[in-house]
Every structure is written in structure tokens, then in C-alpha cells.
Amino acid sequence: MSKNKCEKDPVLCSACLLGVRCPFDGNSYPKEKVLELAEKENLIPICPEQLGGAIDSKNLV
């Protein structure tokens, strides 16, 4: 018996690959394969640049 999406173990995924504008340059880089995977798996979006202490481009003047 296969698990539904909510029952599956969570998987970390770079948020910009899901279309979130968060990396150092303020852009998003959505990838079709990752978006398709998000429909089947329990993906947790994270921003490696922000977690690593990089400056958030939205706060630059």
C-alpha cells in the first residue's frame, strides 16, 4: 500500500526551485521536475543562502 503525500517523510528542497523568490539575487528558478515532485512528495522549502547567513536581496538598498 502506498502512502499519501502527507504520510511520506518530508524532504528538504531549495525554495527557489519551487518558485519562491529568495536567493541572493531575488529571483526564483522554478524547475518543472521539482514542481511535479512537489505534487507527489512532502517537500519542505528552504533557502540555503539565507540559512547560511547570506544577505537577503529584498533588504538591499
Gaussian input, Z-matrix of N, CA and C with variables (Angstrom, degrees):
# hf/3-21g

backbone

0 1
 N
 C     1     B1
 C     2     B2     1     A1
 N     3     B3     2     A2     1     D1
 C     4     B4     3     A3     2     D2
 C     5     B5     4     A4     3     D3
 N     6     B6     5     A5     4     D4
 C     7     B7     6     A6     5     D5
 C     8     B8     7     A7     6     D6
 N     9     B9     8     A8     7     D7
 C    10    B10     9     A9     8     D8
 C    11    B11    10    A10     9     D9
 N    12    B12    11    A11    10    D10
 C    13    B13    12    A12    11    D11
 C    14    B14    13    A13    12    D12
 N    15    B15    14    A14    13    D13
 C    16    B16    15    A15    14    D14
 C    17    B17    16    A16    15    D15
 N    18    B18    17    A17    16    D16
 C    19    B19    18    A18    17    D17
 C    20    B20    19    A19    18    D18
 N    21    B21    20    A20    19    D19
 C    22    B22    21    A21    20    D20
 C    23    B23    22    A22    21    D21
 N    24    B24    23    A23    22    D22
 C    25    B25    24    A24    23    D23
 C    26    B26    25    A25    24    D24
 N    27    B27    26    A26    25    D25
 C    28    B28    27    A27    26    D26
 C    29    B29    28    A28    27    D27
 N    30    B30    29    A29    28    D28
 C    31    B31    30    A30    29    D29
 C    32    B32    31    A31    30    D30
 N    33    B33    32    A32    31    D31
 C    34    B34    33    A33    32    D32
 C    35    B35    34    A34    33    D33
 N    36    B36    35    A35    34    D34
 C    37    B37    36    A36    35    D35
 C    38    B38    37    A37    36    D36
 N    39    B39    38    A38    37    D37
 C    40    B40    39    A39    38    D38
 C    41    B41    40    A40    39    D39
 N    42    B42    41    A41    40    D40
 C    43    B43    42    A42    41    D41
 C    44    B44    43    A43    42    D42
 N    45    B45    44    A44    43    D43
 C    46    B46    45    A45    44    D44
 C    47    B47    46    A46    45    D45
 N    48    B48    47    A47    46    D46
 C    49    B49    48    A48    47    D47
 C    50    B50    49    A49    48    D48
 N    51    B51    50    A50    49    D49
 C    52    B52    51    A51    50    D50
 C    53    B53    52    A52    51    D51
 N    54    B54    53    A53    52    D52
 C    55    B55    54    A54    53    D53
 C    56    B56    55    A55    54    D54
 N    57    B57    56    A56    55    D55
 C    58    B58    57    A57    56    D56
 C    59    B59    58    A58    57    D57
 N    60    B60    59    A59    58    D58
 C    61    B61    60    A60    59    D59
 C    62    B62    61    A61    60    D60
 N    63    B63    62    A62    61    D61
 C    64    B64    63    A63    62    D62
 C    65    B65    64    A64    63    D63
 N    66    B66    65    A65    64    D64
 C    67    B67    66    A66    65    D65
 C    68    B68    67    A67    66    D66
 N    69    B69    68    A68    67    D67
 C    70    B70    69    A69    68    D68
 C    71    B71    70    A70    69    D69
 N    72    B72    71    A71    70    D70
 C    73    B73    72    A72    71    D71
 C    74    B74    73    A73    72    D72
 N    75    B75    74    A74    73    D73
 C    76    B76    75    A75    74    D74
 C    77    B77    76    A76    75    D75
 N    78    B78    77    A77    76    D76
 C    79    B79    78    A78    77    D77
 C    80    B80    79    A79    78    D78
 N    81    B81    80    A80    79    D79
 C    82    B82    81    A81    80    D80
 C    83    B83    82    A82    81    D81
 N    84    B84    83    A83    82    D82
 C    85    B85    84    A84    83    D83
 C    86    B86    85    A85    84    D84
 N    87    B87    86    A86    85    D85
 C    88    B88    87    A87    86    D86
 C    89    B89    88    A88    87    D87
 N    90    B90    89    A89    88    D88
 C    91    B91    90    A90    89    D89
 C    92    B92    91    A91    90    D90
 N    93    B93    92    A92    91    D91
 C    94    B94    93    A93    92    D92
 C    95    B95    94    A94    93    D93
 N    96    B96    95    A95    94    D94
 C    97    B97    96    A96    95    D95
 C    98    B98    97    A97    96    D96
 N    99    B99    98    A98    97    D97
 C   100   B100    99    A99    98    D98
 C   101   B101   100   A100    99    D99
 N   102   B102   101   A101   100   D100
 C   103   B103   102   A102   101   D101
 C   104   B104   103   A103   102   D102
 N   105   B105   104   A104   103   D103
 C   106   B106   105   A105   104   D104
 C   107   B107   106   A106   105   D105
 N   108   B108   107   A107   106   D106
 C   109   B109   108   A108   107   D107
 C   110   B110   109   A109   108   D108
 N   111   B111   110   A110   109   D109
 C   112   B112   111   A111   110   D110
 C   113   B113   112   A112   111   D111
 N   114   B114   113   A113   112   D112
 C   115   B115   114   A114   113   D113
 C   116   B116   115   A115   114   D114
 N   117   B117   116   A116   115   D115
 C   118   B118   117   A117   116   D116
 C   119   B119   118   A118   117   D117
 N   120   B120   119   A119   118   D118
 C   121   B121   120   A120   119   D119
 C   122   B122   121   A121   120   D120
 N   123   B123   122   A122   121   D121
 C   124   B124   123   A123   122   D122
 C   125   B125   124   A124   123   D123
 N   126   B126   125   A125   124   D124
 C   127   B127   126   A126   125   D125
 C   128   B128   127   A127   126   D126
 N   129   B129   128   A128   127   D127
 C   130   B130   129   A129   128   D128
 C   131   B131   130   A130   129   D129
 N   132   B132   131   A131   130   D130
 C   133   B133   132   A132   131   D131
 C   134   B134   133   A133   132   D132
 N   135   B135   134   A134   133   D133
 C   136   B136   135   A135   134   D134
 C   137   B137   136   A136   135   D135
 N   138   B138   137   A137   136   D136
 C   139   B139   138   A138   137   D137
 C   140   B140   139   A139   138   D138
 N   141   B141   140   A140   139   D139
 C   142   B142   141   A141   140   D140
 C   143   B143   142   A142   141   D141
 N   144   B144   143   A143   142   D142
 C   145   B145   144   A144   143   D143
 C   146   B146   145   A145   144   D144
 N   147   B147   146   A146   145   D145
 C   148   B148   147   A147   146   D146
 C   149   B149   148   A148   147   D147
 N   150   B150   149   A149   148   D148
 C   151   B151   150   A150   149   D149
 C   152   B152   151   A151   150   D150
 N   153   B153   152   A152   151   D151
 C   154   B154   153   A153   152   D152
 C   155   B155   154   A154   153   D153
 N   156   B156   155   A155   154   D154
 C   157   B157   156   A156   155   D155
 C   158   B158   157   A157   156   D156
 N   159   B159   158   A158   157   D157
 C   160   B160   159   A159   158   D158
 C   161   B161   160   A160   159   D159
 N   162   B162   161   A161   160   D160
 C   163   B163   162   A162   161   D161
 C   164   B164   163   A163   162   D162
 N   165   B165   164   A164   163   D163
 C   166   B166   165   A165   164   D164
 C   167   B167   166   A166   165   D165
 N   168   B168   167   A167   166   D166
 C   169   B169   168   A168   167   D167
 C   170   B170   169   A169   168   D168
 N   171   B171   170   A170   169   D169
 C   172   B172   171   A171   170   D170
 C   173   B173   172   A172   171   D171
 N   174   B174   173   A173   172   D172
 C   175   B175   174   A174   173   D173
 C   176   B176   175   A175   174   D174
 N   177   B177   176   A176   175   D175
 C   178   B178   177   A177   176   D176
 C   179   B179   178   A178   177   D177
 N   180   B180   179   A179   178   D178
 C   181   B181   180   A180   179   D179
 C   182   B182   181   A181   180   D180

   B1=1.4582
   B2=1.5246
   B3=1.3104
   B4=1.4584
   B5=1.5237
   B6=1.3146
   B7=1.4604
   B8=1.5232
   B9=1.3456
   B10=1.4584
   B11=1.5260
   B12=1.3014
   B13=1.4604
   B14=1.5243
   B15=1.3174
   B16=1.4607
   B17=1.5292
   B18=1.3173
   B19=1.4553
   B20=1.5266
   B21=1.3205
   B22=1.4549
   B23=1.5168
   B24=1.3202
   B25=1.4573
   B26=1.5221
   B27=1.3339
   B28=1.4534
   B29=1.5307
   B30=1.3239
   B31=1.4588
   B32=1.5260
   B33=1.3428
   B34=1.4617
   B35=1.5228
   B36=1.3237
   B37=1.4573
   B38=1.5265
   B39=1.3083
   B40=1.4549
   B41=1.5284
   B42=1.3237
   B43=1.4648
   B44=1.5311
   B45=1.3245
   B46=1.4718
   B47=1.5256
   B48=1.3500
   B49=1.4641
   B50=1.5242
   B51=1.3355
   B52=1.4593
   B53=1.5250
   B54=1.3374
   B55=1.4572
   B56=1.5143
   B57=1.3311
   B58=1.4627
   B59=1.5261
   B60=1.3257
   B61=1.4692
   B62=1.5238
   B63=1.3148
   B64=1.4572
   B65=1.5217
   B66=1.3354
   B67=1.4567
   B68=1.5176
   B69=1.3199
   B70=1.4656
   B71=1.5157
   B72=1.3297
   B73=1.4655
   B74=1.5276
   B75=1.3292
   B76=1.4602
   B77=1.5178
   B78=1.3196
   B79=1.4622
   B80=1.5256
   B81=1.2917
   B82=1.4588
   B83=1.5202
   B84=1.2959
   B85=1.4617
   B86=1.5243
   B87=1.3455
   B88=1.4659
   B89=1.5277
   B90=1.3131
   B91=1.4639
   B92=1.5205
   B93=1.3055
   B94=1.4669
   B95=1.5295
   B96=1.3236
   B97=1.4774
   B98=1.5288
   B99=1.3330
   B100=1.4673
   B101=1.5263
   B102=1.3252
   B103=1.4662
   B104=1.5327
   B105=1.3345
   B106=1.4647
   B107=1.5276
   B108=1.3375
   B109=1.4607
   B110=1.5288
   B111=1.3413
   B112=1.4674
   B113=1.5274
   B114=1.3272
   B115=1.4630
   B116=1.5225
   B117=1.3345
   B118=1.4649
   B119=1.5232
   B120=1.3239
   B121=1.4625
   B122=1.5240
   B123=1.3157
   B124=1.4548
   B125=1.5343
   B126=1.3428
   B127=1.4579
   B128=1.5233
   B129=1.3316
   B130=1.4640
   B131=1.5273
   B132=1.3482
   B133=1.4644
   B134=1.5254
   B135=1.3370
   B136=1.4638
   B137=1.5218
   B138=1.3093
   B139=1.4595
   B140=1.5313
   B141=1.3367
   B142=1.4593
   B143=1.5243
   B144=1.3355
   B145=1.4600
   B146=1.5281
   B147=1.3250
   B148=1.4597
   B149=1.5204
   B150=1.3255
   B151=1.4614
   B152=1.5211
   B153=1.3293
   B154=1.4519
   B155=1.5264
   B156=1.3341
   B157=1.4598
   B158=1.5185
   B159=1.3117
   B160=1.4635
   B161=1.5262
   B162=1.3136
   B163=1.4615
   B164=1.5274
   B165=1.3075
   B166=1.4526
   B167=1.5156
   B168=1.3405
   B169=1.4666
   B170=1.5134
   B171=1.3286
   B172=1.4555
   B173=1.5339
   B174=1.3530
   B175=1.4490
   B176=1.5236
   B177=1.3346
   B178=1.4576
   B179=1.5281
   B180=1.3096
   B181=1.4585
   B182=1.4998
   A1=108.70
   A2=117.37
   A3=120.22
   A4=110.84
   A5=114.87
   A6=121.19
   A7=109.86
   A8=115.87
   A9=117.34
   A10=108.36
   A11=117.47
   A12=123.32
   A13=112.56
   A14=118.15
   A15=122.07
   A16=112.47
   A17=117.24
   A18=120.79
   A19=112.70
   A20=117.85
   A21=121.37
   A22=110.61
   A23=115.21
   A24=120.18
   A25=109.68
   A26=117.63
   A27=120.09
   A28=111.24
   A29=115.15
   A30=122.46
   A31=107.36
   A32=116.52
   A33=119.75
   A34=109.70
   A35=115.09
   A36=120.84
   A37=108.49
   A38=116.94
   A39=120.47
   A40=109.11
   A41=116.11
   A42=121.57
   A43=112.94
   A44=117.29
   A45=118.75
   A46=111.29
   A47=118.02
   A48=120.82
   A49=111.34
   A50=115.96
   A51=121.72
   A52=111.44
   A53=117.25
   A54=121.04
   A55=115.05
   A56=118.45
   A57=121.99
   A58=108.45
   A59=117.10
   A60=121.51
   A61=108.56
   A62=116.50
   A63=118.46
   A64=116.14
   A65=122.29
   A66=118.82
   A67=112.44
   A68=115.55
   A69=122.57
   A70=114.05
   A71=117.93
   A72=119.92
   A73=113.15
   A74=117.36
   A75=120.91
   A76=115.05
   A77=117.43
   A78=120.99
   A79=110.81
   A80=115.32
   A81=120.56
   A82=107.28
   A83=115.69
   A84=120.87
   A85=109.61
   A86=117.44
   A87=118.96
   A88=111.36
   A89=114.49
   A90=121.25
   A91=108.40
   A92=115.75
   A93=121.92
   A94=111.93
   A95=117.01
   A96=120.43
   A97=111.10
   A98=116.88
   A99=120.62
   A100=109.85
   A101=117.25
   A102=120.69
   A103=110.61
   A104=117.12
   A105=120.91
   A106=110.32
   A107=116.41
   A108=120.70
   A109=110.84
   A110=116.51
   A111=121.07
   A112=112.17
   A113=116.78
   A114=119.68
   A115=111.87
   A116=117.02
   A117=121.35
   A118=113.23
   A119=116.29
   A120=121.69
   A121=110.92
   A122=114.99
   A123=122.77
   A124=107.78
   A125=116.59
   A126=121.47
   A127=110.94
   A128=115.81
   A129=122.57
   A130=106.62
   A131=118.05
   A132=119.77
   A133=111.73
   A134=115.90
   A135=122.14
   A136=107.85
   A137=117.33
   A138=121.50
   A139=107.51
   A140=117.51
   A141=120.22
   A142=113.58
   A143=117.33
   A144=120.04
   A145=111.16
   A146=116.70
   A147=119.86
   A148=111.33
   A149=117.63
   A150=120.14
   A151=111.66
   A152=117.03
   A153=121.70
   A154=113.24
   A155=116.83
   A156=120.32
   A157=114.36
   A158=118.48
   A159=120.41
   A160=110.11
   A161=115.22
   A162=121.13
   A163=109.63
   A164=116.24
   A165=122.60
   A166=108.27
   A167=117.75
   A168=121.53
   A169=112.81
   A170=118.86
   A171=121.12
   A172=111.00
   A173=116.70
   A174=120.25
   A175=112.91
   A176=117.09
   A177=119.70
   A178=109.64
   A179=116.70
   A180=121.34
   A181=109.69
   D1=128.37
   D2=-179.76
   D3=-85.94
   D4=148.30
   D5=179.30
   D6=-80.80
   D7=148.70
   D8=173.08
   D9=-80.94
   D10=170.83
   D11=-173.78
   D12=-53.37
   D13=-41.77
   D14=-176.55
   D15=-71.59
   D16=-23.58
   D17=-178.79
   D18=-86.90
   D19=-12.98
   D20=-177.39
   D21=-77.67
   D22=153.89
   D23=176.38
   D24=-63.95
   D25=140.23
   D26=179.68
   D27=-69.94
   D28=148.98
   D29=178.97
   D30=-127.26
   D31=128.65
   D32=177.10
   D33=-72.63
   D34=142.07
   D35=-178.69
   D36=-143.09
   D37=139.39
   D38=177.02
   D39=-61.35
   D40=123.19
   D41=-174.21
   D42=-59.74
   D43=-34.82
   D44=-178.09
   D45=-65.61
   D46=-26.02
   D47=177.86
   D48=-73.18
   D49=-15.53
   D50=175.93
   D51=-97.39
   D52=2.38
   D53=176.81
   D54=99.01
   D55=6.55
   D56=178.59
   D57=-82.29
   D58=132.40
   D59=178.96
   D60=-85.17
   D61=91.89
   D62=-176.81
   D63=-136.36
   D64=-17.69
   D65=-176.01
   D66=-70.75
   D67=178.40
   D68=-174.35
   D69=-53.91
   D70=-28.67
   D71=-176.76
   D72=-96.33
   D73=0.85
   D74=176.07
   D75=77.59
   D76=8.10
   D77=179.59
   D78=-100.98
   D79=168.63
   D80=171.98
   D81=-118.64
   D82=154.50
   D83=-177.57
   D84=-131.39
   D85=62.18
   D86=-176.97
   D87=-61.51
   D88=136.17
   D89=178.42
   D90=-117.47
   D91=128.16
   D92=-175.74
   D93=-54.39
   D94=-42.89
   D95=-178.52
   D96=-63.94
   D97=-37.97
   D98=179.23
   D99=-70.22
   D100=-40.76
   D101=178.00
   D102=-62.89
   D103=-38.39
   D104=176.76
   D105=-66.27
   D106=-41.30
   D107=179.03
   D108=-62.51
   D109=-36.03
   D110=-179.54
   D111=-62.69
   D112=-24.39
   D113=178.34
   D114=-76.37
   D115=-20.48
   D116=-176.76
   D117=-107.02
   D118=-30.06
   D119=-173.95
   D120=-113.25
   D121=163.92
   D122=178.89
   D123=-92.48
   D124=84.85
   D125=-177.94
   D126=-88.71
   D127=136.57
   D128=176.66
   D129=-109.67
   D130=111.62
   D131=-178.56
   D132=-74.76
   D133=132.53
   D134=175.18
   D135=-134.42
   D136=159.65
   D137=175.22
   D138=-115.60
   D139=103.96
   D140=-178.71
   D141=-57.35
   D142=-36.97
   D143=179.76
   D144=-62.38
   D145=-45.77
   D146=-179.98
   D147=-68.52
   D148=-39.99
   D149=177.77
   D150=-64.71
   D151=-27.91
   D152=178.88
   D153=-85.30
   D154=0.05
   D155=176.58
   D156=93.63
   D157=7.93
   D158=179.47
   D159=-66.82
   D160=153.39
   D161=179.33
   D162=-68.00
   D163=136.86
   D164=176.05
   D165=-79.07
   D166=118.01
   D167=-175.55
   D168=-59.72
   D169=-23.98
   D170=-178.41
   D171=-70.68
   D172=-17.43
   D173=-179.01
   D174=-99.15
   D175=0.97
   D176=178.31
   D177=-77.61
   D178=145.66
   D179=179.54
   D180=-109.22

